[in-house]
Structure formats: structure tokens, C-alpha cells
């Protein structure tokens, strides 16, 4: 099972974490220096909920933003 929302399709995306040192120029320093770049992942907050779909109750994997916005009707 993939870590993806069954309603909106939100899934894990890749990004980078940038480590810097130094004082920024606008604070009186000589500027920030990049000391390392590492890959990271942004994961959506996926929950398994019982939802009413097409008149029946089914377990679905949905992100919390879809639950909060009311895109699904929770059963029970």
C-alpha cells in the first residue's frame, strides 16, 4: 500500500534539507555559507478511517486535510 490519499491523491514528495552557518548580511555578517545538503521526504498525514462511499461503509486511507475539509463522510 502506498502512502497516498485516496481522495485528493496527496503523496510523499522529495525535498532537501540545507544546513547553513554564518551570520546573514542583513544582520551585519558576511553571509550564510551552505555546509551540507541532504535529501529528505515530506510525508502526508494519512489516516485509515471508516467512510461512507456510494452508500456503503468502507475503510479508506485519507489525509487529514480531506477529513477536516469534509470531503469524506465518516461512518459511525
mmCIF file of the N, C-alpha and C atoms, coordinates in Angstrom:
data_MODEL
# 
_entry.id   MODEL 
# 
loop_
_atom_site.group_PDB 
_atom_site.id 
_atom_site.type_symbol 
_atom_site.label_atom_id 
_atom_site.label_alt_id 
_atom_site.label_comp_id 
_atom_site.label_asym_id 
_atom_site.label_entity_id 
_atom_site.label_seq_id 
_atom_site.pdbx_PDB_ins_code 
_atom_site.Cartn_x 
_atom_site.Cartn_y 
_atom_site.Cartn_z 
_atom_site.occupancy 
_atom_site.B_iso_or_equiv 
_atom_site.pdbx_formal_charge 
_atom_site.auth_seq_id 
_atom_site.auth_comp_id 
_atom_site.auth_asym_id 
_atom_site.auth_atom_id 
_atom_site.pdbx_PDB_model_num 
ATOM 1   N N  . UNK A 1 1  ? 0.832   -1.187 0.000  1.00 0.00 ? 1  UNK A N  1 
ATOM 2   C CA . UNK A 1 1  ? 0.000   0.000  0.000  1.00 0.00 ? 1  UNK A CA 1 
ATOM 3   C C  . UNK A 1 1  ? 0.872   1.244  0.000  1.00 0.00 ? 1  UNK A C  1 
ATOM 4   N N  . UNK A 1 2  ? 0.574   2.153  -0.903 1.00 0.00 ? 2  UNK A N  1 
ATOM 5   C CA . UNK A 1 2  ? 1.355   3.370  -0.971 1.00 0.00 ? 2  UNK A CA 1 
ATOM 6   C C  . UNK A 1 2  ? 0.828   4.383  0.040  1.00 0.00 ? 2  UNK A C  1 
ATOM 7   N N  . UNK A 1 3  ? 1.696   5.302  0.409  1.00 0.00 ? 3  UNK A N  1 
ATOM 8   C CA . UNK A 1 3  ? 1.316   6.338  1.354  1.00 0.00 ? 3  UNK A CA 1 
ATOM 9   C C  . UNK A 1 3  ? 0.712   7.498  0.561  1.00 0.00 ? 3  UNK A C  1 
ATOM 10  N N  . UNK A 1 4  ? -0.535  7.308  0.120  1.00 0.00 ? 4  UNK A N  1 
ATOM 11  C CA . UNK A 1 4  ? -1.209  8.313  -0.690 1.00 0.00 ? 4  UNK A CA 1 
ATOM 12  C C  . UNK A 1 4  ? -2.662  8.420  -0.259 1.00 0.00 ? 4  UNK A C  1 
ATOM 13  N N  . UNK A 1 5  ? -3.211  9.618  -0.381 1.00 0.00 ? 5  UNK A N  1 
ATOM 14  C CA . UNK A 1 5  ? -4.615  9.873  -0.048 1.00 0.00 ? 5  UNK A CA 1 
ATOM 15  C C  . UNK A 1 5  ? -5.484  9.372  -1.198 1.00 0.00 ? 5  UNK A C  1 
ATOM 16  N N  . UNK A 1 6  ? -6.538  8.622  -0.857 1.00 0.00 ? 6  UNK A N  1 
ATOM 17  C CA . UNK A 1 6  ? -7.422  8.077  -1.884 1.00 0.00 ? 6  UNK A CA 1 
ATOM 18  C C  . UNK A 1 6  ? -8.391  9.120  -2.428 1.00 0.00 ? 6  UNK A C  1 
ATOM 19  N N  . UNK A 1 7  ? -8.506  10.281 -1.768 1.00 0.00 ? 7  UNK A N  1 
ATOM 20  C CA . UNK A 1 7  ? -9.433  11.316 -2.211 1.00 0.00 ? 7  UNK A CA 1 
ATOM 21  C C  . UNK A 1 7  ? -8.724  12.334 -3.102 1.00 0.00 ? 7  UNK A C  1 
ATOM 22  N N  . UNK A 1 8  ? -7.671  12.948 -2.588 1.00 0.00 ? 8  UNK A N  1 
ATOM 23  C CA . UNK A 1 8  ? -7.006  14.023 -3.331 1.00 0.00 ? 8  UNK A CA 1 
ATOM 24  C C  . UNK A 1 8  ? -5.717  13.581 -4.019 1.00 0.00 ? 8  UNK A C  1 
ATOM 25  N N  . UNK A 1 9  ? -5.206  12.393 -3.681 1.00 0.00 ? 9  UNK A N  1 
ATOM 26  C CA . UNK A 1 9  ? -4.001  11.900 -4.330 1.00 0.00 ? 9  UNK A CA 1 
ATOM 27  C C  . UNK A 1 9  ? -2.708  12.441 -3.756 1.00 0.00 ? 9  UNK A C  1 
ATOM 28  N N  . UNK A 1 10 ? -2.790  13.100 -2.610 1.00 0.00 ? 10 UNK A N  1 
ATOM 29  C CA . UNK A 1 10 ? -1.581  13.638 -1.981 1.00 0.00 ? 10 UNK A CA 1 
ATOM 30  C C  . UNK A 1 10 ? -0.665  12.493 -1.578 1.00 0.00 ? 10 UNK A C  1 
ATOM 31  N N  . UNK A 1 11 ? 0.631   12.602 -1.886 1.00 0.00 ? 11 UNK A N  1 
ATOM 32  C CA . UNK A 1 11 ? 1.560   11.519 -1.594 1.00 0.00 ? 11 UNK A CA 1 
ATOM 33  C C  . UNK A 1 11 ? 2.911   12.085 -1.163 1.00 0.00 ? 11 UNK A C  1 
ATOM 34  N N  . UNK A 1 12 ? 3.834   11.190 -0.846 1.00 0.00 ? 12 UNK A N  1 
ATOM 35  C CA . UNK A 1 12 ? 5.155   11.585 -0.388 1.00 0.00 ? 12 UNK A CA 1 
ATOM 36  C C  . UNK A 1 12 ? 5.898   12.322 -1.500 1.00 0.00 ? 12 UNK A C  1 
ATOM 37  N N  . UNK A 1 13 ? 6.502   13.460 -1.137 1.00 0.00 ? 13 UNK A N  1 
ATOM 38  C CA . UNK A 1 13 ? 7.301   14.222 -2.087 1.00 0.00 ? 13 UNK A CA 1 
ATOM 39  C C  . UNK A 1 13 ? 8.716   14.368 -1.545 1.00 0.00 ? 13 UNK A C  1 
ATOM 40  N N  . UNK A 1 14 ? 9.664   14.538 -2.441 1.00 0.00 ? 14 UNK A N  1 
ATOM 41  C CA . UNK A 1 14 ? 11.058  14.656 -2.052 1.00 0.00 ? 14 UNK A CA 1 
ATOM 42  C C  . UNK A 1 14 ? 11.452  16.122 -1.940 1.00 0.00 ? 14 UNK A C  1 
ATOM 43  N N  . UNK A 1 15 ? 12.463  16.366 -1.112 1.00 0.00 ? 15 UNK A N  1 
ATOM 44  C CA . UNK A 1 15 ? 12.973  17.712 -0.943 1.00 0.00 ? 15 UNK A CA 1 
ATOM 45  C C  . UNK A 1 15 ? 14.393  17.661 -0.430 1.00 0.00 ? 15 UNK A C  1 
ATOM 46  N N  . UNK A 1 16 ? 14.880  18.797 0.025  1.00 0.00 ? 16 UNK A N  1 
ATOM 47  C CA . UNK A 1 16 ? 16.234  18.872 0.545  1.00 0.00 ? 16 UNK A CA 1 
ATOM 48  C C  . UNK A 1 16 ? 16.239  19.615 1.862  1.00 0.00 ? 16 UNK A C  1 
ATOM 49  N N  . UNK A 1 17 ? 17.182  19.246 2.722  1.00 0.00 ? 17 UNK A N  1 
ATOM 50  C CA . UNK A 1 17 ? 17.424  19.958 3.970  1.00 0.00 ? 17 UNK A CA 1 
ATOM 51  C C  . UNK A 1 17 ? 18.791  20.611 3.835  1.00 0.00 ? 17 UNK A C  1 
ATOM 52  N N  . UNK A 1 18 ? 18.835  21.934 3.950  1.00 0.00 ? 18 UNK A N  1 
ATOM 53  C CA . UNK A 1 18 ? 20.071  22.677 3.737  1.00 0.00 ? 18 UNK A CA 1 
ATOM 54  C C  . UNK A 1 18 ? 20.602  23.161 5.074  1.00 0.00 ? 18 UNK A C  1 
ATOM 55  N N  . UNK A 1 19 ? 21.830  22.756 5.411  1.00 0.00 ? 19 UNK A N  1 
ATOM 56  C CA . UNK A 1 19 ? 22.494  23.200 6.639  1.00 0.00 ? 19 UNK A CA 1 
ATOM 57  C C  . UNK A 1 19 ? 23.376  24.394 6.299  1.00 0.00 ? 19 UNK A C  1 
ATOM 58  N N  . UNK A 1 20 ? 23.225  25.469 7.085  1.00 0.00 ? 20 UNK A N  1 
ATOM 59  C CA . UNK A 1 20 ? 23.990  26.692 6.816  1.00 0.00 ? 20 UNK A CA 1 
ATOM 60  C C  . UNK A 1 20 ? 24.696  27.155 8.077  1.00 0.00 ? 20 UNK A C  1 
ATOM 61  N N  . UNK A 1 21 ? 25.748  27.925 7.895  1.00 0.00 ? 21 UNK A N  1 
ATOM 62  C CA . UNK A 1 21 ? 26.430  28.550 9.021  1.00 0.00 ? 21 UNK A CA 1 
ATOM 63  C C  . UNK A 1 21 ? 26.798  29.969 8.634  1.00 0.00 ? 21 UNK A C  1 
ATOM 64  N N  . UNK A 1 22 ? 27.013  30.791 9.650  1.00 0.00 ? 22 UNK A N  1 
ATOM 65  C CA . UNK A 1 22 ? 27.366  32.179 9.407  1.00 0.00 ? 22 UNK A CA 1 
ATOM 66  C C  . UNK A 1 22 ? 26.241  33.116 9.795  1.00 0.00 ? 22 UNK A C  1 
ATOM 67  N N  . UNK A 1 23 ? 26.534  34.392 9.741  1.00 0.00 ? 23 UNK A N  1 
ATOM 68  C CA . UNK A 1 23 ? 25.558  35.431 10.084 1.00 0.00 ? 23 UNK A CA 1 
ATOM 69  C C  . UNK A 1 23 ? 25.070  36.082 8.798  1.00 0.00 ? 23 UNK A C  1 
ATOM 70  N N  . UNK A 1 24 ? 23.754  36.242 8.627  1.00 0.00 ? 24 UNK A N  1 
ATOM 71  C CA . UNK A 1 24 ? 23.239  36.856 7.401  1.00 0.00 ? 24 UNK A CA 1 
ATOM 72  C C  . UNK A 1 24 ? 23.748  38.282 7.212  1.00 0.00 ? 24 UNK A C  1 
ATOM 73  N N  . UNK A 1 25 ? 23.801  38.713 5.964  1.00 0.00 ? 25 UNK A N  1 
ATOM 74  C CA . UNK A 1 25 ? 24.304  40.048 5.656  1.00 0.00 ? 25 UNK A CA 1 
ATOM 75  C C  . UNK A 1 25 ? 23.448  41.147 6.286  1.00 0.00 ? 25 UNK A C  1 
ATOM 76  N N  . UNK A 1 26 ? 22.118  40.942 6.304  1.00 0.00 ? 26 UNK A N  1 
ATOM 77  C CA . UNK A 1 26 ? 21.260  41.987 6.855  1.00 0.00 ? 26 UNK A CA 1 
ATOM 78  C C  . UNK A 1 26 ? 21.370  42.089 8.372  1.00 0.00 ? 26 UNK A C  1 
ATOM 79  N N  . UNK A 1 27 ? 22.066  41.129 8.984  1.00 0.00 ? 27 UNK A N  1 
ATOM 80  C CA . UNK A 1 27 ? 22.316  41.209 10.427 1.00 0.00 ? 27 UNK A CA 1 
ATOM 81  C C  . UNK A 1 27 ? 23.753  41.610 10.721 1.00 0.00 ? 27 UNK A C  1 
ATOM 82  N N  . UNK A 1 28 ? 24.489  42.025 9.700  1.00 0.00 ? 28 UNK A N  1 
ATOM 83  C CA . UNK A 1 28 ? 25.846  42.512 9.917  1.00 0.00 ? 28 UNK A CA 1 
ATOM 84  C C  . UNK A 1 28 ? 26.937  41.505 9.649  1.00 0.00 ? 28 UNK A C  1 
ATOM 85  N N  . UNK A 1 29 ? 26.611  40.344 9.134  1.00 0.00 ? 29 UNK A N  1 
ATOM 86  C CA . UNK A 1 29 ? 27.616  39.320 8.872  1.00 0.00 ? 29 UNK A CA 1 
ATOM 87  C C  . UNK A 1 29 ? 28.096  39.337 7.428  1.00 0.00 ? 29 UNK A C  1 
ATOM 88  N N  . UNK A 1 30 ? 28.879  38.343 7.087  1.00 0.00 ? 30 UNK A N  1 
ATOM 89  C CA . UNK A 1 30 ? 29.410  38.251 5.721  1.00 0.00 ? 30 UNK A CA 1 
ATOM 90  C C  . UNK A 1 30 ? 28.543  37.361 4.838  1.00 0.00 ? 30 UNK A C  1 
ATOM 91  N N  . UNK A 1 31 ? 27.478  36.802 5.387  1.00 0.00 ? 31 UNK A N  1 
ATOM 92  C CA . UNK A 1 31 ? 26.561  35.996 4.596  1.00 0.00 ? 31 UNK A CA 1 
ATOM 93  C C  . UNK A 1 31 ? 26.542  34.552 5.059  1.00 0.00 ? 31 UNK A C  1 
ATOM 94  N N  . UNK A 1 32 ? 25.502  33.840 4.676  1.00 0.00 ? 32 UNK A N  1 
ATOM 95  C CA . UNK A 1 32 ? 25.359  32.440 5.054  1.00 0.00 ? 32 UNK A CA 1 
ATOM 96  C C  . UNK A 1 32 ? 26.122  31.546 4.091  1.00 0.00 ? 32 UNK A C  1 
ATOM 97  N N  . UNK A 1 33 ? 26.768  30.542 4.631  1.00 0.00 ? 33 UNK A N  1 
ATOM 98  C CA . UNK A 1 33 ? 27.501  29.566 3.828  1.00 0.00 ? 33 UNK A CA 1 
ATOM 99  C C  . UNK A 1 33 ? 26.795  28.215 3.952  1.00 0.00 ? 33 UNK A C  1 
ATOM 100 N N  . UNK A 1 34 ? 26.578  27.544 2.841  1.00 0.00 ? 34 UNK A N  1 
ATOM 101 C CA . UNK A 1 34 ? 25.974  26.214 2.846  1.00 0.00 ? 34 UNK A CA 1 
ATOM 102 C C  . UNK A 1 34 ? 27.051  25.197 3.195  1.00 0.00 ? 34 UNK A C  1 
ATOM 103 N N  . UNK A 1 35 ? 26.780  24.394 4.236  1.00 0.00 ? 35 UNK A N  1 
ATOM 104 C CA . UNK A 1 35 ? 27.758  23.392 4.661  1.00 0.00 ? 35 UNK A CA 1 
ATOM 105 C C  . UNK A 1 35 ? 27.332  21.982 4.317  1.00 0.00 ? 35 UNK A C  1 
ATOM 106 N N  . UNK A 1 36 ? 26.084  21.789 3.937  1.00 0.00 ? 36 UNK A N  1 
ATOM 107 C CA . UNK A 1 36 ? 25.641  20.448 3.582  1.00 0.00 ? 36 UNK A CA 1 
ATOM 108 C C  . UNK A 1 36 ? 24.215  20.456 3.068  1.00 0.00 ? 36 UNK A C  1 
ATOM 109 N N  . UNK A 1 37 ? 23.950  19.571 2.122  1.00 0.00 ? 37 UNK A N  1 
ATOM 110 C CA . UNK A 1 37 ? 22.600  19.403 1.581  1.00 0.00 ? 37 UNK A CA 1 
ATOM 111 C C  . UNK A 1 37 ? 22.272  17.918 1.644  1.00 0.00 ? 37 UNK A C  1 
ATOM 112 N N  . UNK A 1 38 ? 21.201  17.563 2.354  1.00 0.00 ? 38 UNK A N  1 
ATOM 113 C CA . UNK A 1 38 ? 20.782  16.172 2.449  1.00 0.00 ? 38 UNK A CA 1 
ATOM 114 C C  . UNK A 1 38 ? 19.359  16.042 1.924  1.00 0.00 ? 38 UNK A C  1 
ATOM 115 N N  . UNK A 1 39 ? 19.065  14.886 1.333  1.00 0.00 ? 39 UNK A N  1 
ATOM 116 C CA . UNK A 1 39 ? 17.719  14.638 0.823  1.00 0.00 ? 39 UNK A CA 1 
ATOM 117 C C  . UNK A 1 39 ? 16.792  14.297 1.984  1.00 0.00 ? 39 UNK A C  1 
ATOM 118 N N  . UNK A 1 40 ? 15.534  14.683 1.851  1.00 0.00 ? 40 UNK A N  1 
ATOM 119 C CA . UNK A 1 40 ? 14.529  14.366 2.857  1.00 0.00 ? 40 UNK A CA 1 
ATOM 120 C C  . UNK A 1 40 ? 13.191  14.135 2.174  1.00 0.00 ? 40 UNK A C  1 
ATOM 121 N N  . UNK A 1 41 ? 12.207  13.666 2.952  1.00 0.00 ? 41 UNK A N  1 
ATOM 122 C CA . UNK A 1 41 ? 10.878  13.386 2.415  1.00 0.00 ? 41 UNK A CA 1 
ATOM 123 C C  . UNK A 1 41 ? 9.827   14.168 3.185  1.00 0.00 ? 41 UNK A C  1 
ATOM 124 N N  . UNK A 1 42 ? 8.844   14.658 2.460  1.00 0.00 ? 42 UNK A N  1 
ATOM 125 C CA . UNK A 1 42 ? 7.677   15.294 3.063  1.00 0.00 ? 42 UNK A CA 1 
ATOM 126 C C  . UNK A 1 42 ? 6.538   14.298 2.948  1.00 0.00 ? 42 UNK A C  1 
ATOM 127 N N  . UNK A 1 43 ? 6.074   13.782 4.089  1.00 0.00 ? 43 UNK A N  1 
ATOM 128 C CA . UNK A 1 43 ? 5.044   12.747 4.078  1.00 0.00 ? 43 UNK A CA 1 
ATOM 129 C C  . UNK A 1 43 ? 3.702   13.333 4.522  1.00 0.00 ? 43 UNK A C  1 
ATOM 130 N N  . UNK A 1 44 ? 2.611   13.018 3.803  1.00 0.00 ? 44 UNK A N  1 
ATOM 131 C CA . UNK A 1 44 ? 1.292   13.494 4.211  1.00 0.00 ? 44 UNK A CA 1 
ATOM 132 C C  . UNK A 1 44 ? 0.797   12.728 5.426  1.00 0.00 ? 44 UNK A C  1 
ATOM 133 N N  . UNK A 1 45 ? -0.065  13.363 6.196  1.00 0.00 ? 45 UNK A N  1 
ATOM 134 C CA . UNK A 1 45 ? -0.630  12.744 7.397  1.00 0.00 ? 45 UNK A CA 1 
ATOM 135 C C  . UNK A 1 45 ? -1.823  11.889 6.967  1.00 0.00 ? 45 UNK A C  1 
ATOM 136 N N  . UNK A 1 46 ? -1.555  10.605 6.704  1.00 0.00 ? 46 UNK A N  1 
ATOM 137 C CA . UNK A 1 46 ? -2.570  9.678  6.204  1.00 0.00 ? 46 UNK A CA 1 
ATOM 138 C C  . UNK A 1 46 ? -3.173  8.895  7.370  1.00 0.00 ? 46 UNK A C  1 
ATOM 139 N N  . UNK A 1 47 ? -4.501  8.852  7.417  1.00 0.00 ? 47 UNK A N  1 
ATOM 140 C CA . UNK A 1 47 ? -5.216  8.120  8.451  1.00 0.00 ? 47 UNK A CA 1 
ATOM 141 C C  . UNK A 1 47 ? -6.147  7.107  7.791  1.00 0.00 ? 47 UNK A C  1 
ATOM 142 N N  . UNK A 1 48 ? -6.321  5.953  8.454  1.00 0.00 ? 48 UNK A N  1 
ATOM 143 C CA . UNK A 1 48 ? -7.305  4.970  7.979  1.00 0.00 ? 48 UNK A CA 1 
ATOM 144 C C  . UNK A 1 48 ? -8.619  5.243  8.697  1.00 0.00 ? 48 UNK A C  1 
ATOM 145 N N  . UNK A 1 49 ? -9.647  5.598  7.942  1.00 0.00 ? 49 UNK A N  1 
ATOM 146 C CA . UNK A 1 49 ? -10.942 5.915  8.536  1.00 0.00 ? 49 UNK A CA 1 
ATOM 147 C C  . UNK A 1 49 ? -12.034 5.115  7.836  1.00 0.00 ? 49 UNK A C  1 
ATOM 148 N N  . UNK A 1 50 ? -13.127 4.871  8.583  1.00 0.00 ? 50 UNK A N  1 
ATOM 149 C CA . UNK A 1 50 ? -14.302 4.233  8.003  1.00 0.00 ? 50 UNK A CA 1 
ATOM 150 C C  . UNK A 1 50 ? -15.165 5.352  7.433  1.00 0.00 ? 50 UNK A C  1 
ATOM 151 N N  . UNK A 1 51 ? -15.389 5.297  6.133  1.00 0.00 ? 51 UNK A N  1 
ATOM 152 C CA . UNK A 1 51 ? -16.131 6.356  5.467  1.00 0.00 ? 51 UNK A CA 1 
ATOM 153 C C  . UNK A 1 51 ? -17.293 5.764  4.687  1.00 0.00 ? 51 UNK A C  1 
ATOM 154 N N  . UNK A 1 52 ? -18.311 6.585  4.484  1.00 0.00 ? 52 UNK A N  1 
ATOM 155 C CA . UNK A 1 52 ? -19.471 6.181  3.690  1.00 0.00 ? 52 UNK A CA 1 
ATOM 156 C C  . UNK A 1 52 ? -19.181 6.545  2.238  1.00 0.00 ? 52 UNK A C  1 
ATOM 157 N N  . UNK A 1 53 ? -19.052 5.504  1.388  1.00 0.00 ? 53 UNK A N  1 
ATOM 158 C CA . UNK A 1 53 ? -18.758 5.704  -0.026 1.00 0.00 ? 53 UNK A CA 1 
ATOM 159 C C  . UNK A 1 53 ? -19.772 4.920  -0.838 1.00 0.00 ? 53 UNK A C  1 
ATOM 160 N N  . UNK A 1 54 ? -20.500 5.617  -1.710 1.00 0.00 ? 54 UNK A N  1 
ATOM 161 C CA . UNK A 1 54 ? -21.557 5.021  -2.548 1.00 0.00 ? 54 UNK A CA 1 
ATOM 162 C C  . UNK A 1 54 ? -22.592 4.275  -1.715 1.00 0.00 ? 54 UNK A C  1 
ATOM 163 N N  . UNK A 1 55 ? -22.948 4.817  -0.568 1.00 0.00 ? 55 UNK A N  1 
ATOM 164 C CA . UNK A 1 55 ? -23.967 4.214  0.279  1.00 0.00 ? 55 UNK A CA 1 
ATOM 165 C C  . UNK A 1 55 ? -23.484 3.112  1.187  1.00 0.00 ? 55 UNK A C  1 
ATOM 166 N N  . UNK A 1 56 ? -22.244 2.671  1.047  1.00 0.00 ? 56 UNK A N  1 
ATOM 167 C CA . UNK A 1 56 ? -21.698 1.608  1.889  1.00 0.00 ? 56 UNK A CA 1 
ATOM 168 C C  . UNK A 1 56 ? -20.528 2.106  2.721  1.00 0.00 ? 56 UNK A C  1 
ATOM 169 N N  . UNK A 1 57 ? -20.227 1.373  3.773  1.00 0.00 ? 57 UNK A N  1 
ATOM 170 C CA . UNK A 1 57 ? -19.118 1.746  4.644  1.00 0.00 ? 57 UNK A CA 1 
ATOM 171 C C  . UNK A 1 57 ? -17.857 1.022  4.178  1.00 0.00 ? 57 UNK A C  1 
ATOM 172 N N  . UNK A 1 58 ? -16.775 1.782  4.041  1.00 0.00 ? 58 UNK A N  1 
ATOM 173 C CA . UNK A 1 58 ? -15.517 1.217  3.574  1.00 0.00 ? 58 UNK A CA 1 
ATOM 174 C C  . UNK A 1 58 ? -14.352 1.885  4.298  1.00 0.00 ? 58 UNK A C  1 
ATOM 175 N N  . UNK A 1 59 ? -13.275 1.126  4.529  1.00 0.00 ? 59 UNK A N  1 
ATOM 176 C CA . UNK A 1 59 ? -12.071 1.716  5.130  1.00 0.00 ? 59 UNK A CA 1 
ATOM 177 C C  . UNK A 1 59 ? -11.242 2.339  4.016  1.00 0.00 ? 59 UNK A C  1 
ATOM 178 N N  . UNK A 1 60 ? -10.878 3.601  4.227  1.00 0.00 ? 60 UNK A N  1 
ATOM 179 C CA . UNK A 1 60 ? -10.076 4.299  3.221  1.00 0.00 ? 60 UNK A CA 1 
ATOM 180 C C  . UNK A 1 60 ? -8.901  4.983  3.905  1.00 0.00 ? 60 UNK A C  1 
ATOM 181 N N  . UNK A 1 61 ? -7.847  5.202  3.116  1.00 0.00 ? 61 UNK A N  1 
ATOM 182 C CA . UNK A 1 61 ? -6.674  5.930  3.604  1.00 0.00 ? 61 UNK A CA 1 
ATOM 183 C C  . UNK A 1 61 ? -6.783  7.355  3.079  1.00 0.00 ? 61 UNK A C  1 
ATOM 184 N N  . UNK A 1 62 ? -7.017  8.297  4.022  1.00 0.00 ? 62 UNK A N  1 
ATOM 185 C CA . UNK A 1 62 ? -7.300  9.678  3.645  1.00 0.00 ? 62 UNK A CA 1 
ATOM 186 C C  . UNK A 1 62 ? -6.389  10.605 4.439  1.00 0.00 ? 62 UNK A C  1 
ATOM 187 N N  . UNK A 1 63 ? -5.958  11.703 3.814  1.00 0.00 ? 63 UNK A N  1 
ATOM 188 C CA . UNK A 1 63 ? -5.139  12.682 4.525  1.00 0.00 ? 63 UNK A CA 1 
ATOM 189 C C  . UNK A 1 63 ? -6.034  13.521 5.441  1.00 0.00 ? 63 UNK A C  1 
ATOM 190 N N  . UNK A 1 64 ? -5.442  14.078 6.467  1.00 0.00 ? 64 UNK A N  1 
ATOM 191 C CA . UNK A 1 64 ? -6.216  14.815 7.465  1.00 0.00 ? 64 UNK A CA 1 
ATOM 192 C C  . UNK A 1 64 ? -6.814  16.094 6.901  1.00 0.00 ? 64 UNK A C  1 
ATOM 193 N N  . UNK A 1 65 ? -6.208  16.665 5.875  1.00 0.00 ? 65 UNK A N  1 
ATOM 194 C CA . UNK A 1 65 ? -6.792  17.877 5.285  1.00 0.00 ? 65 UNK A CA 1 
ATOM 195 C C  . UNK A 1 65 ? -8.111  17.552 4.582  1.00 0.00 ? 65 UNK A C  1 
ATOM 196 N N  . UNK A 1 66 ? -8.241  16.355 4.010  1.00 0.00 ? 66 UNK A N  1 
ATOM 197 C CA . UNK A 1 66 ? -9.511  15.951 3.392  1.00 0.00 ? 66 UNK A CA 1 
ATOM 198 C C  . UNK A 1 66 ? -10.559 15.651 4.457  1.00 0.00 ? 66 UNK A C  1 
ATOM 199 N N  . UNK A 1 67 ? -10.133 15.070 5.596  1.00 0.00 ? 67 UNK A N  1 
ATOM 200 C CA . UNK A 1 67 ? -11.067 14.790 6.682  1.00 0.00 ? 67 UNK A CA 1 
ATOM 201 C C  . UNK A 1 67 ? -11.614 16.092 7.252  1.00 0.00 ? 67 UNK A C  1 
ATOM 202 N N  . UNK A 1 68 ? -10.720 17.065 7.489  1.00 0.00 ? 68 UNK A N  1 
ATOM 203 C CA . UNK A 1 68 ? -11.126 18.336 8.070  1.00 0.00 ? 68 UNK A CA 1 
ATOM 204 C C  . UNK A 1 68 ? -12.009 19.144 7.137  1.00 0.00 ? 68 UNK A C  1 
ATOM 205 N N  . UNK A 1 69 ? -11.722 19.101 5.826  1.00 0.00 ? 69 UNK A N  1 
ATOM 206 C CA . UNK A 1 69 ? -12.484 19.911 4.888  1.00 0.00 ? 69 UNK A CA 1 
ATOM 207 C C  . UNK A 1 69 ? -13.843 19.311 4.555  1.00 0.00 ? 69 UNK A C  1 
ATOM 208 N N  . UNK A 1 70 ? -14.101 18.079 5.031  1.00 0.00 ? 70 UNK A N  1 
ATOM 209 C CA . UNK A 1 70 ? -15.403 17.469 4.814  1.00 0.00 ? 70 UNK A CA 1 
ATOM 210 C C  . UNK A 1 70 ? -15.556 16.792 3.473  1.00 0.00 ? 70 UNK A C  1 
ATOM 211 N N  . UNK A 1 71 ? -14.454 16.428 2.815  1.00 0.00 ? 71 UNK A N  1 
ATOM 212 C CA . UNK A 1 71 ? -14.542 15.763 1.514  1.00 0.00 ? 71 UNK A CA 1 
ATOM 213 C C  . UNK A 1 71 ? -15.046 14.327 1.643  1.00 0.00 ? 71 UNK A C  1 
ATOM 214 N N  . UNK A 1 72 ? -14.945 13.750 2.871  1.00 0.00 ? 72 UNK A N  1 
ATOM 215 C CA . UNK A 1 72 ? -15.492 12.423 3.099  1.00 0.00 ? 72 UNK A CA 1 
ATOM 216 C C  . UNK A 1 72 ? -16.465 12.503 4.264  1.00 0.00 ? 72 UNK A C  1 
ATOM 217 N N  . UNK A 1 73 ? -17.405 11.558 4.287  1.00 0.00 ? 73 UNK A N  1 
ATOM 218 C CA . UNK A 1 73 ? -18.369 11.470 5.388  1.00 0.00 ? 73 UNK A CA 1 
ATOM 219 C C  . UNK A 1 73 ? -17.977 10.286 6.225  1.00 0.00 ? 73 UNK A C  1 
ATOM 220 N N  . UNK A 1 74 ? -17.585 10.527 7.480  1.00 0.00 ? 74 UNK A N  1 
ATOM 221 C CA . UNK A 1 74 ? -17.153 9.448  8.366  1.00 0.00 ? 74 UNK A CA 1 
ATOM 222 C C  . UNK A 1 74 ? -18.345 8.624  8.813  1.00 0.00 ? 74 UNK A C  1 
ATOM 223 N N  . UNK A 1 75 ? -18.139 7.314  8.908  1.00 0.00 ? 75 UNK A N  1 
ATOM 224 C CA . UNK A 1 75 ? -19.188 6.400  9.354  1.00 0.00 ? 75 UNK A CA 1 
ATOM 225 C C  . UNK A 1 75 ? -19.091 6.227  10.861 1.00 0.00 ? 75 UNK A C  1 
ATOM 226 N N  . UNK A 1 76 ? -20.224 6.122  11.499 1.00 0.00 ? 76 UNK A N  1 
ATOM 227 C CA . UNK A 1 76 ? -20.231 5.875  12.935 1.00 0.00 ? 76 UNK A CA 1 
ATOM 228 C C  . UNK A 1 76 ? -20.359 7.095  13.679 1.00 0.00 ? 76 UNK A C  1 
# 
